[in-house]
Amino acid sequence: MANQEISQGSGRTRFKRKLQQSLGGWGVFLQGFVEHPVMVGSIIPSSRFTIRKMLAPVDWDHCRLFVEYGPGVGTFCRPVLDHLRKDGTLIVIDTNKLFIDYLNRQIVDRRFIAVHGSAEDVEEIIRAHGHSHADYILSGLPFSTLPAGVGHRIAAATYRGIRQGGAFLTYQFSKAAQNFTEQYFDRVESGLEWRNVPPCHLAWSWKGEA
Ligand SMILES: C[S@@+](CC[C@H](N)C(=O)[O-])C[C@H]1O[C@@H](n2cnc3c(N)ncnc32)[C@H](O)[C@@H]1O
């Protein structure tokens, strides 16, 4: 019986590994969604149009620390690293270890740090890596399905974790993220990207005056 369980278990593991190998990042994202649908919140990664529009207002010359919540399989990581200064740092934080392990295998860049943890702990994570504040924080978190209280804790910790003049960039299929950031940030601009499945609400929530 024990042997049968072991062989069934390893068969499942082999199947998952084969699926990941044949589908690449998409297979890992699909597996993450199947295992944690509420936390992942979407079955399709963001489009390149969403990425371009979301990152457009970032002042890359003055960005030393960029933080991303919920990178998934890293749809935004490569574009962020392409723009980031040579001495900059990108910290990504995800509660799903499957995604963090995948990113650590895929992205070899000394500016890149992948943390298995929650966005609620962003201030400790920033300090643990030698910074006082982030210049920008990006979020793909499913704010509408986060457990009660978590959205408020993340929005408040994010405001404290960003420098004056920095911004919290959020994208989601609903306006849920923006509804949270409007309660904490000083100025919020918003937009819609239709070339995404489904169309995506974007918000740029600024700390400090324009
Ligand atoms: C919709 S997916 C984002 C996908 C990806 N960023 C993209 O653009 O395609 C949401 C991600 O948020 C992560 N997540 C959910 N709650 C979290 C939390 N409290 N802290 C950090 N990551 C979280 C999930 O594991 C998942 O990777």
The ligand as an SDF file (V2000), in Angstrom:
LIG
                    3D

 27 29  0  0  0  0  0  0  0  0999 V2000
   -3.0700   37.6240  -10.9070 C   0  0  0  0  0  0  0  0  0  0  0  0
   -1.5790   36.8550  -10.2830 S   0  0  0  0  0  0  0  0  0  0  0  0
   -0.4100   38.0240  -10.9450 C   0  0  0  0  0  0  0  0  0  0  0  0
    0.2020   37.5650  -12.2030 C   0  0  0  0  0  0  0  0  0  0  0  0
    1.3090   38.3710  -12.8500 C   0  0  0  0  0  0  0  0  0  0  0  0
    1.8460   39.4360  -12.0460 N   0  0  0  0  0  0  0  0  0  0  0  0
    0.9240   38.8660  -14.2300 C   0  0  0  0  0  0  0  0  0  0  0  0
    1.0780   40.0520  -14.5140 O   0  0  0  0  0  0  0  0  0  0  0  0
    0.5060   38.0870  -15.0670 O   0  0  0  0  0  0  0  0  0  0  0  0
   -1.6020   37.2660   -8.5440 C   0  0  0  0  0  0  0  0  0  0  0  0
   -0.3570   36.8380   -7.7570 C   0  0  0  0  0  0  0  0  0  0  0  0
   -0.4420   37.3510   -6.4280 O   0  0  0  0  0  0  0  0  0  0  0  0
    0.1110   36.3970   -5.5210 C   0  0  0  0  0  0  0  0  0  0  0  0
   -0.3610   36.7560   -4.1540 N   0  0  0  0  0  0  0  0  0  0  0  0
   -1.6120   36.6250   -3.6260 C   0  0  0  0  0  0  0  0  0  0  0  0
   -1.6630   37.1420   -2.3800 N   0  0  0  0  0  0  0  0  0  0  0  0
   -0.4120   37.6480   -2.1020 C   0  0  0  0  0  0  0  0  0  0  0  0
    0.1710   38.3550   -1.0030 C   0  0  0  0  0  0  0  0  0  0  0  0
   -0.5460   38.6220    0.1010 N   0  0  0  0  0  0  0  0  0  0  0  0
    1.4710   38.7400   -1.0950 N   0  0  0  0  0  0  0  0  0  0  0  0
    2.2040   38.4650   -2.2140 C   0  0  0  0  0  0  0  0  0  0  0  0
    1.7140   37.8040   -3.2930 N   0  0  0  0  0  0  0  0  0  0  0  0
    0.4240   37.3960   -3.2420 C   0  0  0  0  0  0  0  0  0  0  0  0
   -0.3570   35.0690   -6.0920 C   0  0  0  0  0  0  0  0  0  0  0  0
    0.3980   33.9860   -5.6140 O   0  0  0  0  0  0  0  0  0  0  0  0
   -0.1520   35.3340   -7.5910 C   0  0  0  0  0  0  0  0  0  0  0  0
    1.1580   35.0240   -7.9980 O   0  0  0  0  0  0  0  0  0  0  0  0
  1  2  1  0
  2  3  1  0
  2 10  1  0
  3  4  1  0
  4  5  1  0
  5  6  1  0
  5  7  1  0
  7  8  2  0
  7  9  1  0
 10 11  1  0
 11 12  1  0
 11 26  1  0
 12 13  1  0
 13 14  1  0
 13 24  1  0
 14 15  1  0
 14 23  1  0
 15 16  2  0
 16 17  1  0
 17 18  1  0
 17 23  2  0
 18 19  1  0
 18 20  2  0
 20 21  1  0
 21 22  2  0
 22 23  1  0
 24 25  1  0
 24 26  1  0
 26 27  1  0
M  CHG  2   2   1   9  -1
M  END
$$$$
